[in-house]
Amino acid sequence: MKREIIQTLDGSTTIHLGEWDECYHSKHGAIQEAQHVFIKNGLSLFENKHISILEIGFGTGLNAFITFLEAKKLNQTIDYVGVEAYPISADEVLSMNYVEELNAITESSIFKTMHESNWEEKSNLSTDFSLTKRKQFFEAIDDIEKFDLIYFDAFGYRVQPELWSTEIFDSMYKALKPNSVLVTYAARGVVKRSMIEVGFTVEKLAGPPGKREMFRARKK
Ligand SMILES: C[S@@+](CC[C@H](N)C(=O)[O-])C[C@H]1O[C@@H](n2cnc3c(N)ncnc32)[C@H](O)[C@@H]1O
């Protein structure tokens, strides 16, 4: 599939898939979307805590990198697991402008290490943040009560409806510990119904710039 790097409206880059006309992030602003959906409505609920995060779709590493930066401000220690079946290329990594756009030049080596670290191995990026990248299909996830927070960032229902099914959300529910949270940029009724069917309580929240709504799901 043809892939091109494009700039989103907040100046940050993303990857656009030609055949699907689908992007890795919101065209309205990749960084703004990540900050709103995953940090403000997810990570920030766990201030001053040690938590494990599962990311569905490691992709460009933007969510992982922002989480690394924000976790310091929120006084958190993080075990981060990013699942991804189709890693981006080294050239694509170099084309992403997140370090500059996030004013994180002093942490640029962290973004690089995130991409260069070995798959299936836990890498301690600092004393407060470990990253484990798992090269795996989402359909094969079978963790049990391991995570406090899931960033559900698959491509949209329009192009991959099978990833928004009750089967997938059931595996997400099982992967979460009690008193945990899943956040996603999506806000379709069919997605909400699948989440509720497997046991989640679902809240509709205001979306990031350019999107009216998003979901946050809780496991009691
Ligand atoms: C919306 S993008 C993720 C963006 C990412 N969170 C970021 O910050 O750049 C969705 C990701 O899911 C991956 N993917 C698509 N289908 C998959 C599958 N069945 N199993 C695992 N990964 C898949 C894609 O390669 C892509 O990286």
The ligand as an SDF file (V2000), in Angstrom:
LIG
                    3D

 27 29  0  0  0  0  0  0  0  0999 V2000
   -3.7280    4.2210   14.0250 C   0  0  0  0  0  0  0  0  0  0  0  0
   -2.2270    3.3480   13.8170 S   0  0  0  0  0  0  0  0  0  0  0  0
   -1.4240    3.4830   15.3980 C   0  0  0  0  0  0  0  0  0  0  0  0
   -0.7950    4.8310   15.6590 C   0  0  0  0  0  0  0  0  0  0  0  0
    0.1380    4.8130   16.8460 C   0  0  0  0  0  0  0  0  0  0  0  0
   -0.5560    4.6440   18.0870 N   0  0  0  0  0  0  0  0  0  0  0  0
    1.0230    6.0210   16.8640 C   0  0  0  0  0  0  0  0  0  0  0  0
    1.0890    6.7280   17.9030 O   0  0  0  0  0  0  0  0  0  0  0  0
    1.6760    6.2580   15.8580 O   0  0  0  0  0  0  0  0  0  0  0  0
   -2.7500    1.6360   13.8470 C   0  0  0  0  0  0  0  0  0  0  0  0
   -1.6110    0.6450   13.9140 C   0  0  0  0  0  0  0  0  0  0  0  0
   -2.1440   -0.6800   13.9500 O   0  0  0  0  0  0  0  0  0  0  0  0
   -1.2920   -1.5420   13.2060 C   0  0  0  0  0  0  0  0  0  0  0  0
   -2.0900   -2.7230   12.8270 N   0  0  0  0  0  0  0  0  0  0  0  0
   -3.0920   -2.7740   11.9000 C   0  0  0  0  0  0  0  0  0  0  0  0
   -3.6960   -3.9900   11.9270 N   0  0  0  0  0  0  0  0  0  0  0  0
   -3.0690   -4.7130   12.9000 C   0  0  0  0  0  0  0  0  0  0  0  0
   -3.2690   -6.0210   13.4300 C   0  0  0  0  0  0  0  0  0  0  0  0
   -4.2370   -6.8130   12.9760 N   0  0  0  0  0  0  0  0  0  0  0  0
   -2.4620   -6.4270   14.4420 N   0  0  0  0  0  0  0  0  0  0  0  0
   -1.4720   -5.6170   14.8950 C   0  0  0  0  0  0  0  0  0  0  0  0
   -1.2330   -4.3640   14.4180 N   0  0  0  0  0  0  0  0  0  0  0  0
   -2.0410   -3.9100   13.4540 C   0  0  0  0  0  0  0  0  0  0  0  0
   -0.8360   -0.6850   12.0510 C   0  0  0  0  0  0  0  0  0  0  0  0
    0.3540   -1.1620   11.4960 O   0  0  0  0  0  0  0  0  0  0  0  0
   -0.6820    0.6910   12.7080 C   0  0  0  0  0  0  0  0  0  0  0  0
    0.6250    0.8920   13.1650 O   0  0  0  0  0  0  0  0  0  0  0  0
  1  2  1  0
  2  3  1  0
  2 10  1  0
  3  4  1  0
  4  5  1  0
  5  6  1  0
  5  7  1  0
  7  8  2  0
  7  9  1  0
 10 11  1  0
 11 12  1  0
 11 26  1  0
 12 13  1  0
 13 14  1  0
 13 24  1  0
 14 15  1  0
 14 23  1  0
 15 16  2  0
 16 17  1  0
 17 18  1  0
 17 23  2  0
 18 19  1  0
 18 20  2  0
 20 21  1  0
 21 22  2  0
 22 23  1  0
 24 25  1  0
 24 26  1  0
 26 27  1  0
M  CHG  2   2   1   9  -1
M  END
$$$$
